[in-house]
């Protein structure tokens, strides 16, 4: 199963649209995971129209319309991998321990908020992934997103993609 992972798109405030490379990845994916901060419900509608399956949450910059349509925490089983999605996990210090306690029934936690890519595994075996942002790189050298391949209850591969301007 091919999965594209994005967060912090902030459309249309940080960009008018997603970069073409992100749309191409969504078009090729079986599932799109979005870890919040869409900002405009039109972005949700556009992604829903192009992805076979969406697993998404609202973020701190998402207003009432998005909060009505999306949960704070989403859970899904994708190719046998137990996935949880949340926008914020708190400070990087202590993140692994907090996430192990908060998501004991997940194999993978996708989060956003920081706009900083993150890939680690907790002492309890929970994989933590943050795709960064495809539209607002903040202090990062590049805007980014992730793709991953899942099969047989395993994360087969994870790739961080840099978006050239």
C-alpha positions as CSV (number, residue, x, y, z in Angstrom):
1,X,0.0,0.0,0.0
2,X,1.4,3.4,-1.1
3,X,0.8,6.2,1.4
4,X,1.5,9.9,1.0
5,X,1.9,11.9,4.3
6,X,1.5,15.6,4.5
7,X,0.8,18.2,7.2
8,X,0.7,21.9,7.8
9,X,-0.4,22.8,4.2
10,X,-1.9,26.2,5.4
11,X,-3.8,26.7,2.2
12,X,-4.3,29.3,0.9
13,X,-2.3,31.4,3.4
14,X,1.2,29.9,2.8
15,X,0.6,28.9,-0.8
16,X,-2.3,29.1,-3.3
17,X,-2.1,25.3,-3.9
18,X,-0.1,22.2,-3.2
19,X,3.1,21.8,-5.3
20,X,2.6,19.7,-8.4
21,X,4.9,17.0,-7.0
22,X,2.6,16.6,-4.0
23,X,-0.5,16.3,-6.2
24,X,1.3,13.7,-8.3
25,X,2.1,11.7,-5.2
26,X,-1.5,11.9,-4.0
27,X,-2.7,10.8,-7.4
28,X,-0.4,7.7,-7.2
29,X,-1.1,6.8,-3.6
30,X,-3.7,4.4,-2.1
31,X,-4.1,6.6,1.0
32,X,-3.3,10.2,1.9
33,X,-2.6,11.0,5.5
34,X,-2.9,14.7,6.6
35,X,-1.8,15.7,10.1
36,X,-3.7,19.0,10.3
37,X,-3.4,22.7,9.7
38,X,-5.3,22.7,6.4
39,X,-6.6,26.2,7.2
40,X,-9.3,26.2,4.5
41,X,-11.9,23.5,4.0
42,X,-11.4,23.9,0.2
43,X,-8.1,22.1,0.7
44,X,-9.8,19.2,2.4
45,X,-12.3,19.0,-0.5
46,X,-9.6,19.1,-3.1
47,X,-7.6,16.3,-1.5
48,X,-10.8,14.2,-0.8
49,X,-11.6,14.5,-4.6
50,X,-8.2,13.1,-5.6
51,X,-7.3,10.4,-3.1
52,X,-8.9,7.0,-2.8
53,X,-8.8,7.2,1.0
54,X,-8.0,10.1,3.4
55,X,-7.0,9.8,7.0
56,X,-6.9,13.3,8.4
57,X,-7.2,15.4,11.5
58,X,-7.7,19.1,12.3
59,X,-4.8,21.3,13.6
60,X,-4.6,24.3,15.8
61,X,-5.0,26.7,12.8
62,X,-8.2,25.0,11.6
63,X,-11.5,26.6,12.2
64,X,-15.0,25.4,13.0
65,X,-15.8,24.0,9.6
66,X,-12.8,21.7,9.5
67,X,-13.3,20.7,13.2
68,X,-16.8,19.6,12.3
69,X,-15.5,17.4,9.5
70,X,-12.3,16.0,11.0
71,X,-11.3,14.4,14.3
72,X,-8.6,15.6,16.7
73,X,-7.1,12.1,16.6
74,X,-7.6,9.6,13.7
75,X,-7.0,5.9,13.8
76,X,-6.8,3.5,10.9
77,X,-5.4,0.1,10.0
78,X,-3.5,0.4,6.8
79,X,-2.1,-2.9,5.3
80,X,-2.2,-4.3,8.8
81,X,-0.3,-1.3,10.3
82,X,-2.1,0.4,13.2
83,X,-1.8,4.1,12.5
84,X,-2.7,7.1,14.7
85,X,-2.7,10.7,13.4
86,X,-2.7,13.8,15.6
87,X,-1.6,17.4,14.9
88,X,0.4,18.1,18.1
89,X,2.6,16.0,20.3
90,X,4.2,18.7,22.4
91,X,7.9,19.6,22.8
92,X,10.5,17.3,21.2
93,X,12.0,16.6,24.7
94,X,10.2,13.6,26.1
95,X,8.1,13.1,22.9
96,X,8.9,9.4,22.6
97,X,7.8,8.6,26.2
98,X,4.6,10.7,26.0
99,X,3.6,9.1,22.7
100,X,4.3,5.6,24.0
101,X,1.9,6.4,26.9
102,X,-0.7,8.1,24.8
103,X,-0.8,5.7,21.8
104,X,-0.1,2.2,23.2
105,X,-2.2,0.5,20.6
106,X,-0.5,2.1,17.5
107,X,2.4,0.9,15.4
108,X,2.8,4.3,13.7
109,X,2.0,7.9,14.8
110,X,1.9,10.6,12.2
111,X,2.0,14.2,13.6
112,X,2.5,17.7,12.4
113,X,2.6,21.2,13.9
114,X,6.3,21.9,13.9
115,X,6.9,22.0,10.1
116,X,10.1,20.0,10.9
117,X,10.5,16.5,9.5
118,X,10.8,13.8,12.2
119,X,11.5,10.1,12.1
120,X,12.2,8.1,15.2
121,X,11.1,5.0,17.0
122,X,10.2,5.0,20.7
123,X,11.5,2.6,23.3
124,X,8.1,0.9,23.1
125,X,8.5,0.4,19.3
126,X,6.1,3.2,18.1
127,X,7.3,4.8,14.9
128,X,6.9,8.6,14.9
129,X,6.8,10.5,11.6
130,X,6.3,14.2,10.9
131,X,6.4,15.0,7.2
132,X,7.3,18.7,7.7
133,X,5.3,21.0,5.4
134,X,5.0,21.1,1.6
135,X,4.1,24.8,1.6
136,X,5.8,26.5,4.6
137,X,9.3,25.3,5.3
138,X,9.8,27.8,8.2
139,X,13.4,27.2,9.5
140,X,14.0,24.3,7.2
141,X,16.1,24.4,4.0
142,X,13.3,22.7,2.0
143,X,9.6,22.2,2.1
144,X,8.9,18.5,2.5
145,X,6.5,15.6,2.5
146,X,6.7,11.8,3.0
147,X,5.8,8.7,1.2
148,X,5.7,5.2,2.6
149,X,5.0,1.7,1.6
150,X,3.1,-0.6,3.9
151,X,2.6,-4.3,3.6
152,X,1.8,-7.3,5.8
153,X,1.6,-5.2,9.0
154,X,5.0,-3.7,8.4
155,X,6.3,-0.3,7.3
156,X,8.4,-1.4,4.3
157,X,9.9,2.0,3.4
158,X,9.6,5.7,4.3
159,X,11.0,8.4,2.0
160,X,11.3,12.1,2.8
161,X,10.9,14.3,-0.3
162,X,12.4,17.7,-0.6
163,X,10.4,20.2,-2.7
164,X,12.5,22.4,-5.0
165,X,11.2,25.9,-5.5
